[in-house]
Amino acid sequence: MEWNERLALVRKAAGLTQEQLGELVGVTRQAVSKWESAQTVPDMLMITRVCQALHVSTDYVLLGKEPEEEPAAENAVPELPPPCPCCGRETSGGVCPACGYLLPSAPVGGQPYAVVGSFSAPLTQPYLISQISRYCGLTEEEVQACAAGYSPCYPDNQLLLCRGKSAHAAQWIASHLESSILPRIVEDCGEEAEVLRAKGSAVDIPKGKNSPGIGFWGVVGAVIVALLILSFL
């Protein structure tokens, strides 16, 4: 993997667009695009600024390796792997064993986001409690406590499901929640929970594994339409 490919990989892992990275380091989106396609090479000062913005070492971007670590002290306690950036549970390996999130290979920075949900079904439904517990890192008791004070009769009665997530983590969480949870992603600038609940959507939610497709009858209808068009040709 070349340096420009590692730069693109780290930027995407941080949940940043080329334009957002350019704003952080004071260049245009086109400049970042030219770096990632190896059309131009930034100077060392700019590379340092980019690595600081992405919270990654210059050794990794330029050489593909992290700086050598100091020898571990005798009887030192081994460092535990970081918690999952989505559900916050303990991790091992490259995938969270609790929620299934693919852990990033480099530290993630950038604007934090929160996931807010409203519900088209009673929040006491077991499958809703299970979904929120798995992907948002809440215990079932915590979800049930939230449910006790929730009433879907009031449109502004939103629930803060999680906060302080990277854009990619927030998108992953929201895309895996059931459609009846109606999640949205808002910018998390450290406000109180009630302020976050009132915010509008800031990031699009990609279609998750639970998003409906066109279905069997949709396929049949498409085939019939295609046959009718061919019959008139």
C-alpha positions as CSV (number, residue, x, y, z in Angstrom):
1,M,0.0,0.0,0.0
2,E,1.4,3.4,-1.0
3,W,1.4,6.5,1.2
4,N,-1.5,8.1,-0.6
5,E,-3.6,5.0,-0.2
6,R,-2.8,5.0,3.6
7,L,-3.8,8.6,3.8
8,A,-7.2,7.9,2.1
9,L,-7.7,4.9,4.4
10,V,-7.0,6.9,7.6
11,R,-9.2,9.8,6.5
12,K,-12.2,7.4,5.8
13,A,-11.6,5.7,9.2
14,A,-11.8,9.1,10.8
15,G,-15.2,9.6,9.2
16,L,-14.1,12.7,7.3
17,T,-14.7,13.7,3.7
18,Q,-11.9,15.2,1.6
19,E,-13.5,18.6,2.0
20,Q,-13.7,18.3,5.8
21,L,-10.0,17.2,6.0
22,G,-9.1,20.2,3.8
23,E,-10.9,22.6,6.1
24,L,-9.0,21.2,9.1
25,V,-5.6,21.8,7.5
26,G,-6.4,24.9,5.4
27,V,-6.5,23.5,1.9
28,T,-9.2,22.8,-0.7
29,R,-10.9,19.5,-1.4
30,Q,-9.1,19.3,-4.7
31,A,-5.8,19.5,-3.0
32,V,-6.7,16.5,-0.7
33,S,-8.0,14.6,-3.8
34,K,-4.7,15.2,-5.6
35,W,-2.7,13.9,-2.6
36,E,-4.8,10.7,-2.4
37,S,-4.5,10.1,-6.1
38,A,-0.7,10.7,-5.9
39,Q,-0.9,13.6,-8.4
40,T,0.9,15.9,-5.9
41,V,2.9,15.4,-2.7
42,P,2.4,17.7,0.3
43,D,5.5,19.1,2.0
44,M,6.6,17.8,5.4
45,L,4.9,20.7,7.3
46,M,1.6,19.9,5.6
47,I,2.0,16.2,6.2
48,T,2.6,16.9,9.9
49,R,-0.6,19.0,10.0
50,V,-2.6,16.3,8.2
51,C,-1.4,13.6,10.6
52,Q,-2.2,15.7,13.6
53,A,-5.7,16.3,12.3
54,L,-6.2,12.6,11.8
55,H,-4.5,11.6,15.1
56,V,-2.1,9.3,13.3
57,S,1.7,9.2,13.2
58,T,3.7,10.4,10.1
59,D,5.6,7.1,10.2
60,Y,2.4,5.2,9.6
61,V,1.3,7.5,6.6
62,L,4.7,7.7,5.0
63,L,6.2,4.3,5.8
64,G,3.3,2.1,6.8
65,K,4.6,1.5,10.4
66,E,4.1,3.0,13.8
67,P,7.1,4.4,15.8
68,E,9.0,1.7,17.7
69,E,7.6,1.3,21.2
70,E,9.9,1.5,24.2
71,P,10.7,-1.9,25.9
72,A,8.0,-2.8,28.3
73,A,9.0,-2.4,31.9
74,E,9.4,-5.5,33.9
75,N,6.2,-6.7,35.6
76,A,4.2,-4.1,33.6
77,V,0.5,-4.7,33.3
78,P,-0.4,-5.5,29.7
79,E,-2.4,-2.8,28.0
80,L,-6.0,-3.8,27.4
81,P,-7.5,-3.3,23.9
82,P,-9.6,-0.1,23.6
83,P,-13.4,-0.5,24.0
84,C,-15.7,-0.7,20.9
85,P,-16.3,2.9,19.6
86,C,-19.9,1.9,18.9
87,C,-21.3,0.0,21.9
88,G,-18.4,0.7,24.4
89,R,-17.9,-3.0,25.3
90,E,-14.6,-4.8,25.6
91,T,-13.1,-5.9,22.3
92,S,-10.6,-8.5,21.1
93,G,-9.3,-8.8,17.5
94,G,-10.6,-6.7,14.7
95,V,-14.3,-7.1,15.2
96,C,-16.4,-6.2,18.3
97,P,-17.8,-9.5,19.7
98,A,-20.9,-7.8,21.1
99,C,-22.3,-5.6,18.2
100,G,-20.1,-6.8,15.3
101,Y,-18.6,-3.4,14.5
102,L,-15.4,-3.6,12.4
103,L,-12.8,-1.8,14.5
104,P,-10.8,0.9,12.8
105,S,-7.1,0.3,12.3
106,A,-6.1,3.8,13.2
107,P,-7.2,6.3,15.9
108,V,-10.4,8.2,14.8
109,G,-10.9,11.9,15.3
110,G,-13.1,14.6,13.9
111,Q,-16.5,16.0,14.8
112,P,-18.4,13.8,17.3
113,Y,-22.0,12.8,16.7
114,A,-25.0,11.5,18.6
115,V,-27.8,9.2,17.6
116,V,-31.3,10.2,18.6
117,G,-34.4,8.0,18.1
118,S,-38.1,8.3,18.1
119,F,-40.4,5.3,17.9
120,S,-43.3,4.1,15.8
121,A,-43.9,1.1,18.0
122,P,-44.1,0.8,21.8
123,L,-40.6,1.1,23.3
124,T,-41.5,-1.9,25.6
125,Q,-41.3,-4.3,22.6
126,P,-38.5,-6.9,23.4
127,Y,-37.0,-6.6,19.9
128,L,-36.6,-2.9,20.2
129,I,-34.9,-3.2,23.6
130,S,-32.6,-5.9,22.2
131,Q,-31.6,-3.7,19.2
132,I,-30.9,-0.6,21.4
133,S,-29.0,-2.7,23.9
134,R,-26.8,-4.4,21.3
135,Y,-25.8,-1.4,19.1
136,C,-25.9,1.4,21.6
137,G,-24.2,-0.3,24.6
138,L,-27.1,0.1,27.0
139,T,-28.2,-2.6,29.4
140,E,-31.7,-3.9,29.0
141,E,-32.5,-2.4,32.4
142,E,-31.3,1.0,31.2
143,V,-33.4,0.8,28.1
144,Q,-36.5,-0.2,30.1
145,A,-35.8,2.8,32.4
146,C,-35.9,5.1,29.4
147,A,-39.0,3.4,28.1
148,A,-40.8,4.1,31.4
149,G,-40.7,7.9,30.7
150,Y,-41.3,7.7,26.9
151,S,-44.6,8.5,25.2
152,P,-44.8,8.3,21.4
153,C,-47.9,10.6,21.5
154,Y,-45.5,13.6,21.7
155,P,-43.4,14.2,18.5
156,D,-40.7,16.1,20.5
157,N,-40.2,13.4,23.0
158,Q,-37.0,12.0,21.5
159,L,-34.5,9.6,23.2
160,L,-30.8,10.1,23.1
161,L,-29.5,6.7,22.3
162,C,-25.7,7.4,22.3
163,R,-23.3,10.3,21.9
164,G,-19.6,11.1,21.2
165,K,-19.3,8.8,18.2
166,S,-17.4,9.3,15.0
167,A,-19.4,9.9,11.9
168,H,-18.7,6.3,10.7
169,A,-19.6,4.8,14.0
170,A,-22.8,6.8,14.3
171,Q,-23.8,5.8,10.7
172,W,-23.1,2.2,11.5
173,I,-25.2,2.2,14.6
174,A,-28.2,4.0,13.0
175,S,-28.1,1.8,9.9
176,H,-28.4,-1.3,12.0
177,L,-31.3,-0.2,14.2
178,E,-34.8,-1.4,13.3
179,S,-36.8,0.9,11.0
180,S,-39.4,1.4,13.8
181,I,-36.7,3.2,15.9
182,L,-36.5,6.0,13.4
183,P,-33.0,7.1,14.3
184,R,-31.2,10.3,13.1
185,I,-27.7,11.5,13.5
186,V,-27.0,15.0,15.0
187,E,-23.8,16.9,15.8
188,D,-22.6,16.5,19.3
189,C,-20.9,19.6,20.5
190,G,-21.1,18.8,24.2
191,E,-24.6,20.2,24.7
192,E,-27.1,19.0,27.3
193,A,-29.2,15.9,26.3
194,E,-32.4,17.9,25.7
195,V,-30.6,20.2,23.3
196,L,-29.3,17.2,21.3
197,R,-32.7,15.6,21.2
198,A,-34.1,18.8,19.6
199,K,-31.4,19.0,16.8
200,G,-32.1,18.2,13.2
201,S,-30.3,15.5,11.2
202,A,-26.7,16.3,10.3
203,V,-25.5,13.1,8.6
204,D,-27.3,10.8,6.2
205,I,-27.9,7.2,7.3
206,P,-26.8,4.6,4.8
207,K,-29.2,1.7,4.2
208,G,-28.5,-1.1,6.8
209,K,-29.0,-4.8,6.7
210,N,-32.6,-4.3,7.8
211,S,-33.6,-1.9,5.0
212,P,-36.3,-3.4,2.8
213,G,-35.6,-4.2,-0.8
214,I,-38.1,-4.3,-3.6
215,G,-39.3,-7.7,-2.6
216,F,-40.5,-10.7,-4.6
217,W,-43.5,-8.9,-6.2
218,G,-41.4,-5.9,-7.0
219,V,-39.1,-8.2,-9.0
220,V,-42.1,-9.8,-10.7
221,G,-43.5,-6.4,-11.6
222,A,-40.2,-5.3,-13.0
223,V,-40.0,-8.4,-15.2
224,I,-43.5,-7.9,-16.5
225,V,-42.8,-4.3,-17.4
226,A,-39.7,-5.3,-19.2
227,L,-41.5,-8.0,-21.3
228,L,-44.2,-5.4,-22.2
229,I,-41.6,-3.0,-23.4
230,L,-39.9,-5.7,-25.5
231,S,-43.2,-6.7,-27.1
232,F,-43.7,-3.2,-28.5
233,L,-40.2,-3.1,-30.0
